[in-house]
Amino acid sequence: MAIIFPFKGLLPPVEKVEAVSAVPYDVVNREEAAAKAAQNPLSFLRVSRSEIEMPEDQNPYTADVYEKALANFARLKDEAGLAFDDNASLYVYKLIAGDHEQTGLVCAAAVDDYDNNVIKKHEKTRQQKEDDRTAHTIAIRAHSGPVFLLYRDQEAIDEVIGQIQQDAPLFDFTAEDGVQHILWPCTGDPAEKLVALFATVESTYVADGHHRAKSASRTREAMRSENPNHDGSVAYNRFLAVLFPASQLNILPYNRTVADLNGLSRDEFLE
């Protein structure tokens, strides 16, 4: 069954949340990441893609890149005024893109669920990307991006999440791509109810973030080997995730471009 945990989020002040927010590390190349962060010293891309502050020919997978990420993270905490939430919370997270809306739950997910296949996967992962995010996570001692998980809808979960949205949100802003992001903290009885309800969810599924999830497992393995006092309560047993009900997902095409038919005719290639 799905094990989820509240956690103390590291949050920017309301007036800086839009500046700090950034696209996922792997949806932009180096040039695009650098361009997005160029006029914004608070962009989280300076942590998740720290090589953008280094020479253009910099190998992005070397130790000095992860050291730069740690230094940039420390600087961001100071300059943006990032602070831990007062309470361990779950966070209701709503995205609005045009006519489409989806509302999920930000939580700490259990690495055990990933390793035991309670969290189902549908992609193989590549060693280089695994190595990169594992090294990055260990260097900054934080998960810098959530894993996008989905679950089969439950009316009881919908009801609790709907109730939480009756309160004023903590964050509400529209990013440069036109997507609106709204966040509500969830503590106390509603959080306890959601933890209990998800304990009845048989499986969750990775919609996006296979490498982030795998690197969380590898991070736990590495940290556990160095900790003689390891137990299940240590933070590296968990990773950042957002759970969305399956009915709300909008699955878009992931088209490929063929650049060369390799000597075949069009019909031969299609065959």
N, C-alpha and C positions, 0 to 999 in steps of 0.2 A: 504494500500500500504506500501511497505517496506521503513522505515525511517532509514537512516544511517547518521553518523556524522564523519567528520575528527576528529582527536585527536592528542595531542602531545605525541608521544610514548616515553617511558623511555628506552633508548637504550645504549648498551655497545659500547665501541670503537671497530673498525673493528678487531683489533688484539686479542680481548678477546671474540668476539661473540660466537665462537665455544665452549669455556670453559664454558660460562654462560648458553648456551642452554641446554635443558634437555627434556627427554621424559615427556609425560603427567603424572600427579601425580597418576592416577589410573590404569596405565598399568603395574606397578611393585608393588611387595609386599615390606614389610619393608626391608627384607634382600637384595633383588635385588636393591632397591633404595640406601641402604647404600653402597653396593659394587660399584655401578656406581659413587657415590660421593666420595669414599674413598680417591682417589689420586687427587681430584680436589676441592680445597677450594672454587672455584667460581661457582660450579654447582648450578643451580637454584633449584635442588631437596632439597637443604638445606633450602629453603624457602617453597616450596610446600609440602615437607614431612619432616618438621623440627624435628619430633620424631627420625630421624635417628641419631641425635646427643645426644640422651638421652638414659637411660638404656633400654635394650632390652625388659623388661617387662612393659615399659611405656604404659599406656592407651593413644592411639593417639587422643582421643577426649576430653581431659581436657584443662582447661584454660591455664595451663603452656606451653602446646604445641603451642598454638596460640601466646602466649607471646614470645616464642622462635622463632617462624616464623617472628614476627615483628623485633626482635633483629637481626636475621640473614639477613633480608631484608635490614635493615639499614647498616649492615656490608658489604653486597654485593654492595650496592650503592657506598660505600666508596672505597672498595678494587678493584672493577671492573671498577670504574669510570663511573657508569651509569649516564646518563644525559638526561634531557628532550629534545626532538627535538625542534629546533628553531621555527618551524611552525606546526600548526595543519595540519595533513596529513592523507590521506588514504595511504595504502601501498599495492602494488602489490606483491604477494607472490607465487613463483613458486617452486614446489616440483618435483624432478626427482628421480624415483626409478626404476632402470633397464630400461626397455623399456617404462615404464609408466610415463607420465607427466601430471600435473594438475596445473592450474594457477588460483589463487583466489584473493580476495580483503579483506585486513584486515581493519576493521572499528570499530567504536563504534555503536552497534545496540541498538534499543530502547526497554527498558523494557516494554513500552506500547504495542509494537508489540507482545511481548511474552504473556502478560496478555490478549490481545484482540484476540489472535489466528491468527494474521497475520503470525506469526511464528508457523508452524505446528509441532506437536510432534507425536511420535509413540511409546514411552515407558512410563510406569509409573515410578515414582521415589521413592526411599526409604528414609524414614525419617532420618535415621542415616547419610546417605551421604549428604542429604540436610542440616542437622544441621551442619555437619562438614565444608562444603564449605561456608556456610553462616557465620559461626563464623570466619573462616579463612579470608574471604574477609573483614569483618568488622574490624578484628584485624589489618591487614596490610594496610587497606584502598586502596586496589588495587585488580583487577581481575588478578589472577596469571596464567590463562590459557584460551585460546580462545574457544568459542563454534563453532563447525564446522557446517555451514549452507550451504544448496544448493538452487539453484534457476533454473527455466527453462531458457535455453539459450536465449540470445538476441544478435543479430548480432551487434547492436549499442554498446552494452557494450563490446563485444569482440574487436571491433575496437579501442575503447579508451584504453583498457588494453593492446592491442598489440602495440599501439603507445608508451605507457610509457616504454615498454620493449626495445625500440630502444636506450634508454639512458644507460649509465653505471650503474650497480646496486650498491646499498649501501653495501649490504652483499652478499657473495657468498661463501659457505663452504659446505663440505660433512661431515656428522655426522658419528659416529662410526658404525652405522648400514648400511652405504652405501647410505643413502638418501641425495641428494643434495638439499640445501635450498638457494634460491635466493630472494632478497628483493629490491624493488624499491620504494622510496617515491613518492607520488603523491599529488601535491598541485596546487593552482591556477585554471585556466580554466578547465583542465582535471578532477580535483577533483569535481568541481562544476557540470560538465557534468555527472559524475558518480552518484552523489547524486540525480540529477534530473532524470536520467535514472532509478535508483532503485526505485524512487517514482512512477514509472509506473509498477513495478513488484508486482503482486497481492499478492503473498504468497512466503515465504521462508520456508525451511524445516530443522529440526534438523537431521543431519546425525550422529553426535556424540556430547555429552556434555549436555545431558538432565539435569543432576544434576547441572552443572555449570549454565545453563540458569535458572533453578528453584531457585537456591540460589541467583542469581542476582535479581530476583523478590522479594524474601524474604529479601534480603539486603535492597532494596529500601523501602520496607514496614517498616523495623525496623528503618532505618535512617530518613524516613519521619516522623515517630511518635515522633522523638526527635528534629525535626527542625521546629520551629514556622514560619520560613520564607521559607518553602518549595515552590519551583516552578519547572517547567519543565526543567529549565536550569541547575540544580544542577547535578554534575557528576554521582551521584548514580542512576540517571534515565537511565543510559546506561551501556552496558557491552561489553567486548571484543569479537569479532566474526571474522571469516573468511568465506567469501561467495565464493563458487565454482559453476561453471555451471554444471548442472546435467550430461551433455554428457561426461564430463571428469572423472567422478567417476569410480573407480574400486572397485566393491563390492566383498569382500572376504567372504568365509564361516566362520561361528562362531560355530564351532563344539562343541558338548557336549560329555563328557565321562560318561558312566554309570558304576559305581563301584560295584553295588550290584543289582542282579535281584530280591531281596526280596522274595526268595522262588519260583519264577515263572520260568518256562522253557523259553528258548529263544523265542519259538513261542508264548507262552502266553504273554510274555512281549511285543513283537512286536504287537500283537493283541490289 
